[in-house]
Amino acid sequence: MKKITLKVAGMHCVNCAASITKALKKIPGVLETDVSFASGKAVVNYDEAKTGPGEFIPAIKSLGFDAQVSTEADRTREDLENKEELKGMRNKLLFSIALAVPALVIGMFLMHEIPYAEYIMFLLATPIQFISGASFYRGAWGALKNRTSNMDTLIVLGTSAAYFYSVAILLTNPMRDLYFETSAVLITLVLLGKYLEALARGRTSQAIARLVDLKPKYATVIRDGVEKKVPVDDIEVGDLIRVKPGESIPVDGVIVSGASSVDESMITGESLPVEKTEGSNVIGSTINMHGTFTFKASKVGSDTMLAQIIRLVEDAQGSKAPIQRFADTVAGYFVPAVILIAVIAFVTWYFIFGKTFDFSLMIAISVLVISCPCALGLATPTAVIVGIGKGAGHGILIKSGVALETAQKVDAAVFDKTGTLTSGRPVVTDVLPLKGHTLEDVLKYAAGIEHGSEHPLADAITSYAKEKKIAYAHVTDFEALPGLGVSGKVSHDKVLLGNRGLMEKEKVDVSEIEDALTGFEKEGKTAMILSIRHHPAAVIAVADTLKDSSRKAVTDLQGMGLEVYMITGDNKRTGEAVAKKLGIHKVFSQVLPDEKARYVKKLQGEGKTVAMVGDGVNDAPALAQADVGIAMSSGTDVAIESGGIVLMKNDPEAVVKALVLSRQTMNKIRQNMFWALIYNALGIPIAAGVLYPYTGWLLSPVIGAAAMAFSSVSVVTNSLTLRYKKL
């Protein structure tokens, strides 16, 4: 399966997107398609053995829209095209205003003052109808060919009724009332609304623009011992790159000489500069603060962290939240229903109440032009675009609209302990040699057997032995036992290092050291037992320090009404001691890595919506099982596949921000949906004349068009206010 993104121009409402979706799905080989009216993009998953862009683009163009392949390399071209598109919309709007204003003035005030006023009105209205309004006719015709309808259908029906009725009157009885100014002003107001909407929608995607702007244009590369400036796109993996103070780091890599502090806030959301020395990873597009260093490029072009983030954010912004299905369903029936209401209104007033043809026609036109599926179609995607973009600016990568919507329903948060709530860098706090063993002997065996392990606790022990300048014992037959410990042989002696479970499995009696184990565990330390020849030789206590923000994150989540759980491989006593420091009252202890998903599933079985927070590596099954998996990234390797939300900063407080952002975004969507539905629920009956028998008041088609034009603008503007809310 292959995926391609197409940039689509000319969509006016969610029904346009539905028409394109329908046309693309008819093409054999198209597996899935997601067309976003708000972003102007169509994402198509297809079998490249059966079809390709050569069929997609003509299918879209046959509906009256323009389409072209969108790639990362084309981003600058797309930006220029967007500016050209806006310029074209502005010019068309100014052209319409220049003709519509005189038509309106003549039609309302000077019809009997100016000779041949009716013919002047015809000359002013005709270019607006067929030049400015040409795109509406193309869109309506494309929808008709696809056996559907859209906002263009309503505009074409409403304005054509006013225009062609006026032409007929002009040819048969010029003394009767004409409505040329009505059609001219209607099209002009719709164009004004579309232009303002396009401006506002452009601002919803500013997060992507800011990310793209981070990428520097040139870099200083050392080749054959000579420094030279080259375009960033020409950098190859393995190139040595020199970075001076104040410069942007061009691509991802590893420092080989020098040191500095780097501002990574634009990528991770971390406000404080991060110290970098030889061997440290650096991220492309972050800012070098003070020192000069040289690094070797490890990821370039589309493989860099920034490129991954941009792709992730773009894909997420183009995805649909489940609540969008409701809007899509309503929009699918909306236009036919409005046309039916307009016909019923005309028939009722003309045939039942005996009103004039002109009176009844204006009511039908008012119904057609006040109806706005745009506001309903924009309610969800604009808020999703702004919300996901805002998250990216805070180092919170939300992978889809589904994850965004589900996150606001979360009522249980499960945290992995090591590396999530703790620093993940445990240190040895106590070594208790037992009778017949010295500290040097104990550390020699312990460091030797842990030397082959990649577990964080192993690093703590080997580092401690290094500090004490104790040589490691040579170990053979090494074996790592997940959730238990390690085993091996020194000479011919069987050596074990691990928890009670390992000792029980190997039938090692630990009763004589039970008090020591309990004492360490009550202090929240992880107590490991060293066994030599199936006899306890020492107890080694290791502690992992809590992150500074862990306690506050737990308190904030509990304040939001969430139940907070901690899951750990530690024994119950140690787990509860750590949890107590954090204010967590519910702990799953002695859980093996492959069992974490089962505990998440258990909570889901109790009716809870669960967010699992982990490091995205050994927690992957649990992250996948959870309703929302929140993966904390580490260094430059983002755990893109591990969860629905990826946190660029290893900070538990970012979990709080992600859930707050989700709630804020969904509140905006609900507000938008409410106003879009209320607008149409009130506007259409008023336009149909329900108030006329009681008040004598009718809604002018011009006022209806103005209300329709600005309804979608108000929805987009409401979504944009999300950018200013505090996380």
N, C-alpha and C positions, 0 to 999 in steps of 0.2 A: 504494500500500500504506500502511496506517495501523497504528500500534502503540498498544496500550492495556495498562495494568497493572491487574490485579484483585487485591484483597486477599481471600484465601480463609481462612476460619476452619473448624476442625474436622478438619484433616488429622492423622492419627495415625502415618502411616508413609509410606515411599516408594511403596508400592503405592497409597495414596490419591492421590498425585500422578500416578501412572500412569493411574489410572481417570479422573481429570479430563482428563488429556492426551488419552486415547482418546475421551472424550465430545466434547471441543472439536474434535478433528480430523474428527469426523463431520459437523460443521456446514459446509454449502457456503459457500465464500468464505473460510474459515480457511486461511491459507497456512502458518503455522508457529506453534507454541506451545511455551512452556518453563515448566513448572510446578515450583516449588521447594518441597519440603516444609520445608526448613530455614528459609527466609525467609517462608513463608506467602504467596507471591505467584505469580500466573500472568501471564506476558507473552504477549500474543496479537498476531500480525501477521495482518492480514486485509484483504480487498478491501471497502472501505466501501460499494461499490455493491451488494454481495451480502448483507452481514450486518453485525452490530454488537453492542454490549453487551447489547441487548435480547434477544438469543438466547443469549449466553454465560452470563449470570447464571442464567437458569432451568435451563440444562443442568447447571450445577454444583450448583444447589440440588436438582435431581432425584436427585442421588447422595447427598444427606444432608449436604452442606456448605453453609456460608453464603458469599456472595460479594458484593463491591461494588467499584465503580470506585475506584482509588487515584490521586489527583492530588497535586501538590506543595502546592496550597492546602488539601488535606484532611489534611496531615501531623499537625497538632495534634489533629484529630479522631481520626485513627488511633491516635495515642499514647494518647489517653483511652480508646479502645475496647480497646486492648491491656491497659491497666490494668484495665478492667472485665472483660475476658476472664479475666485472671489472678485477679481477685477472685472471679469465678464458679467457676473451677476450685478455688480454695481453699475456698470455702463448700461445694461439692459434696464435696470431700475430707473436711472436718470433719464433715459430715453422715454420711458413710460410716463414719468412724472411730467416731463416737458410737454407731453401731449395731453395727459389726463387732466392736469390742472385747468388749462383753457377750456377743455370739454366740460368740466364740472361747473366752471363759472358761467359759461354760455348756457348750459342746460338748466341751471338753477335760477339765473338772474337775467339773462340777455336774450332768451329765445325770441322774444317779440321786438327786440330793439335792433338786432343786426339782420341785414338782408341775407337771405339764403342760409340762415343759421343752421337749419337742419342738415344741409349739405356739408357745411363746415364741420358739424359734429361727426358726420359720416367719415369725412377725410381724416379727422383726428383719431377716431376710435378704431378704424380699420387696421392701421399699422400696429397698434397695441394688440389687437385681437390675434393677428396672424404672424407678427414678428416677435413681439414680447411674449405672446402666449403660445408660440410654436412648440415649446418644450412640453407644455401641458397636453397638447394634441398628440404629440408623439408618445408620451407616456400613457395616455388613455388608449391609444390605438394598440400599443404593445400589450397592455393589460387585456384588451378585448380579444386579441389574437390568442392570448393564453387562457381565455375563458375565465377571466377574473376581473376585478375592478379595484381602483385605488383612489387616492385623493385627487389625482388628475382627472379622473372620471367626473367627480363632483364639480370641479372647477370648470371643466369643459362644458358640462351640461348647463350649469348655472349661467355662465357668461355667454355661451352660444345662444341660449334661449333669449336673453336680453338683446343681444346683437342682431340675430336673424329676425326676431320679431320686429325690431326697429327698422331693419332693411325692408321687410314686407310692408310695413306701414308707410315708409318713405316712398315706395313705388306705387302704392295704391291710394293713400290718403295722408299726405304730409301734414295736414292740419291737426292730426291726432297727436297724443303724447308719444314722445320717443324716449328710448332708454339707452342711447349710445353711451352717455356718460356713466351709466350704471356698470356696463360691461367693462369700460375702460378703467374706472376707478377700482372695480373688483380685482382685475388682474394686477393693477399697480400695487394694491394693498397686499395681495398674496406674495408678489415679488419682494415687497419690503419685508414682510414677515420671514420669507425664506432667506433673505440676505442677513437679517439680524440673527436668525437661527444659526446660519452657517458661521457667523462670527463667534457666537456663543459656543457652538459645538467645537470650534477650533480651539477654544480655551480649555475644553475638557481634556484634550490630549496633550496639554503642555508638559505633563510629566514625561512623556516619551521624548518630546523635543528637548527637554532639559538633559535627559540621559544621553541623547545623541550628541548634544553640544559638549558633553564632557570629554569626548574623544579628541586628543590633540592631533594636529595635522602632520607634524614632523617630529623626528627623534634623532638623537646623536648616537650613531652606531659605530663601533670599533671593528673594522675589518682590515686584516693584514697589518695590524698595529697602527692604523691610521683612523682618526676620528673624522666622520663626515655626516652631514645632515641628509637624511633620506625621508621620503614620505612614510608615514606609519604603515600604510598598506603594503609597503615593500619589505617590511621586517620579516625575517624568517626564524623559525624555531632554532635555537642554538646561538643566535646572534648575541654579541655582548653590547650592552647599551649603557651609556653614561648618563646619569641624571644629576643635574645641579639644583641648588636650592631654589624653590619657587616654581620649578618646572613640573608638568604633569608626567606621570609615569605612563609611557605609551602602550605597553602590553603587559600581560601577566608574566611573572618570572621569579627567579631566586637570586638573592644578592650573593655575589662572589667576592666582593671587596667593598670596604667602606661601611658607614653606618649613618643613620639619620632617624628622624621621626616623620611619620607620614599621616596626613589628614585623609582618613578613609570615610569621612562622614557621608559623602555623596553616594557611597555604595552600601555601607553597613548601618548608617544612622548613628554611629559612635561619635560623640561630640569631641572627645579628647584624642589628640594625636597618638599614634601607636609607634612604639620604639622598634626600629628594625636594625638588625645586625647581620653579619655574614651567616648565610644559611636561611634567613627569613624569607618567607614568600611575600611578594608585592603584587598588588592588583592594578591592572591597567586603568588609567584615567583618574587615579587618586593623586594627591598633590604632595610632592616632597617638600618638607618644611625647612630644614636647616642644613644638614650635611650633604656631601656629594658621595655617590656610590655607583658601583657598576653591577649590573645584574645580567643574568643569562635568560633570554626569552624562552618561556616554556609553552605559552599558548598565545596564538596570534589570530587576527582576523575574526572569523565567526566563532572561534573556540574560546575567546576571552570571557572573563567573568561578566564584563559589561554587555557583551553581545548576547550572552545567555540571559541576562536580566531583561534586556530589551525584548528579546523573543518571548520570554515568559510573560512579561507585562502586556505585550501586544496580543498574544494569544488569549490571555485572560480577559483583556478589555473587549475582545471580539466575541467572547463566549456569552451564553445566555444563562441567567439565573432562573431557577425553576418558576419563580413568580411571573417571569416573562411569558410563560405559556398561556396564562390567563389573558394577558393583553393581546397576544397573538390570536387567540381564539375569538375574543371580542372583535378585534379588528377584521377578522375574516368575514364576519357577518355584518360589519358596521356599514360599509358603503351600500350594499344592496338594500339594507334596512332604511337608510337615509333616503335613497331614491324612492322607495316605496312610500315613506312618510310624505315626501314632497308631492308625489302623485295623489295620495289620499287628501292632502291639504288642498291641492288645486281643485280636485273633484268636489270636495266638500263645500268650499267657498263658492265655486262657480255654479254647480248644479243644484246643491241643496239650499244654500243660503242666498242664491241669486245675485251674487256680487259680480262686478264687471270682469271681463277677461283680463284686463290690465291688473286689477287688484289681485286676482287669484294667481296670476303669473308671478307677480312680485313676491307673494308669500312663498310660492314654490321655490323661487330663486333664493330667497332668504334662508330657507331650510337647507338647501344644497350648500350654500357658501359658509354658513355658520358652523357646519359640522366639521369636526377636525380629528381624524384618526391619528394625526401627527403627534399631538400631545400625549395620547395614550401609548403610542409606539415609542416615544422618547422617554417615557417615565422611568423605565427600568434601565436601559442601556447607558443613558447619560450618567446616572448615579453610579452605576457599576464602573464606568470608565474613570470618573473622578475619584471614586473610593479606592480602586486598585492603583491608580496613579499616585494618590496621596500615600498609600501604604508603601509603594516603592521608594518614595522620598524619605521614609522613616526606616528603611531597611527591612520592610515587611513585604515579602513577595507572595501575593495571593494568586494561586494558579488558575482559578476559574470562578465564574459567577456562582457555580454550585457550592464551592467551598466558602465563598463570601456569605451566601445566604444561610448555609447550614451553621456557620460559626455563631450567628446571632441566637441560635436556638440552644447552644451548649449549656448544660446545667451541671456537668461533672467534668473536672479537669484532672487527668492522671499524669503525674510527673515521674519520669525516670529520675532516679537520684543522681547517679554518677555522671558528671559532665553537664547535667542540666540544672539541678539545684545546687550542686557543688562545683568546685573549680575543675574537677576531673584530674587534679594533680596531687594525689595523696602523698603524705610524707610519713616516715617512720617516727613514731613518738616514744615507743618503749621496746626494749629487747630484754626478755627475762630468760637467761640460760638456766636450765635445770641441772640437778646434781650430776657431776661428772663431765660437764661441758663448759667451755670458756666462751666469752663473747666472740673471740676471734674464730673459734671453731664453728660456732653457730652461724655467723655471718658468711663464713667461707662456703659452707654447705648451702645456705639459703640463697646467696647471691649466685652461686654456681648453677643451681637448679632453675632459678628464675631468669637467668641470662637468656634462656631460649624462649621465654614467654613474651607475648606482646601486651599482656594485661597491664592496666595502669598501676596496680599494686606491685607488679614485678619491677616497674621502673623505680618505684619508691625504695624498694629493698636494694636493688643494684646501685642506685645513686648513694644510698646510705653507706654501703660497703666501700664505695669509691672514696667517699669523704673520710672514712676511717682508714683508708689505704690498705684494705684487706684484699688479697688476691682471691679470685673465684676458684672454686674447686672444678675439676674437669668432670662433666656429667655425660653419661651415655644413656641410651634408651629413654630419652626425654618424651613425656607425653602430657599434653594439656587436657584437663578434664573440666569442661565448661560447667560453671556453677559450683565446682568443688575445689579445684586447686591444680597442682602439678605433681608429677612423679618422675623419678629417674634413678640412675645408679651412679654412685661415686665409688670407684674401684668395684667391689662386689657388694657394697652396702646399698640396700633399698632405701631411698630417701623420698619422703612425702612432705609437701608443704601445702596446707589448705585449711578448710574449715572443719567443723565437727562432722559434717556429712561425709567428707573424705575419710576421716579417721574411722567412722562407723563402718563405712564400706570396706575398708582395709583391716577392720577388726583391731584397731589400736585403742587401748584403754587410756582414756583421758581423765578419769575420775580424780586423780591426784592434782590436776591443774584446773579443776572446775571453778574454784574460787577466783583464781587469777583471770580466767576467761570472763567470768561474770562481771568482775570489777571493771575490766577494760570496756566491756560492752555497755555497761551502765553509763560510761562516760561518752558513749557514742562513737567509740573506736572500733575498727574491724580487727578482731583478734585472730591471728593465724597460728596454726600449730605446726612446728617442725618435728617430724618423726624420722629417726634413724634406726634402721633395723627393727622397725615396728615397735619402737619405744619413743615416747615424747622426749624431745631434747631441748625445746625452747618454745616460748610464746612470744610472737612478734606482733606488736600493736601498731596499726596504721590508721591515720585519720585523714579524711578528705575535707578541706576547709569549705565552708558554705560561701556561695557568692554573696556579695554585699547586698544585692537587690532581691535575693530569694525570699526573705521574710516579708518584705513589703509587697512583692508580687502575690504571695499567698494571701495576705491580708486584703489586698485590693480585690482579688478574685472572690474571696468569701463575702466581701462587701457588695459585690455585684450579684450575689445570690447563688454562686456556684459551690458545689461540694468539691473539695480538693483532696485528692488521694496521692500518696507516694508509693512507688513500686521499686523494690530493691532486691538484690540478691543477698543482702546482709541477713543475719539471723534476726529474729523478732525483737530481741532486747536492744540491739544496736540500731535497728531501723526505727524503733519507737523513740529512742534517745535523740536521734537526728530530727525526726518528725516533730518532737516536742519543742526543739529549738526554733522550728519554723512555724509553729502554730498549726500543724497539720494533725488532725485527730484520727485519720483513717489511713492505715498502712498495710500494704501487701508485702510481706517479708519472705526471704528465702525463695524468691521466684527465679527460676532459670530463664535465660534469655528467650528460649523458644516457647516459654509458658506465658509470656506477657500478654500476647494476643488473647489468650483464654480468659484472663482477668478482665480485659476490656470488654470482651463478648459477654461476660457475666453481668457487668454493669448495664450493658445495652439490654440484656434480658430482663432487667429490673425496670425498663422503661426510660432509662436515662439517655440523653444525647451527649456522647462522650467526645472530648478532645484529648488526644494522647500527645504528650510533649516529650520528645526524645532527641537523640543526636543524629537520627537519620541513618544509622549504620546497623548496629545490632538491634535497634528498636524497629526496624523496617516492618516486620509482620504486624506488630501492634499498631504502628502508624497507619498501615493499610486497613486494619480491622476497624479502627476508630471512625466515628462519623466525620471527624475532622482530625487529620494528622498534622501536627505542628512540628516541623523538623528544624532544629537549631543547626545552622551550618557551622563548619569549622574551617578556618583558613580560607583558601580559595576554591576548595572542592565543595560546591553547593550540592546538597542532597536533593536534587531537583525531583527525583522520582519517589522520594520517601513519603511526602505528605502533601496535603492540599495547600498548606501554608509553609513557606520557608522563611526563617528568621536569619537575616544576614549577621546579626549580632548575637553572641551567646549570652543573652541577658533575659532572665525570666520576666522582667517587666515588659519586654516586647510582646509576650503572650497576652498580657493585659491590654496593651495597645491594639493588638490585632483583633481581639474580641470587641473592644470598644468601637474600633473602626467599623467592624461588621454591623454592630447595632446602629451606629450613626447612618451608615449607608442604607440599611434596610428601612430606617425611619424616613429617610428622604424618598425612597421608592414608594413607600406607602402614602406619603404626602402628595407626591406627584400623581399617583394613581387616583387618589381621592379627588384632587382638583380637576384632573382630566375627565373623570367620570361625571363629577358634579357639573362641570362646565357644559358637557353635552346633554346631561339629563335635564338641565334648566334651559339651556340655550335653544335646543331644537323645538320644544313645545312653544316657547315664546315666539320663535320665528314662524311657527305654524299658525300663530294668531290666537292662542288660547286665552290671552288677556283682552283681546279686542272687544268681545261682547260686554265686558265689565268696565273697561277703562277707555276704550276707543283708541288704545295705543298699539301701534304696529312697529315691528323691528325692521328698519330699513336694511336692504341687502348690503348697502355700503357699511353700515355699522356692524352687521353680521360678519362681513369679510374682515373688518378691522379686528373684531374680537377673535375670529379664527386665527388670523395671522399672529396675534400676540399671545395666544394661549400656549403655543409650543415654545415661544421665547420664554414665557414665565416658567415653564417646566425646566428648561435647560438652566435658566438663571438660578432656580431653586437648588438644582443639583450642584451648581458651581459654589454655592455657599458652604458646601461640605468641606471645601479646601481650607476654610478659615476656622473650622471647629477644632478644639484642642483635644489631643489624644491623651 
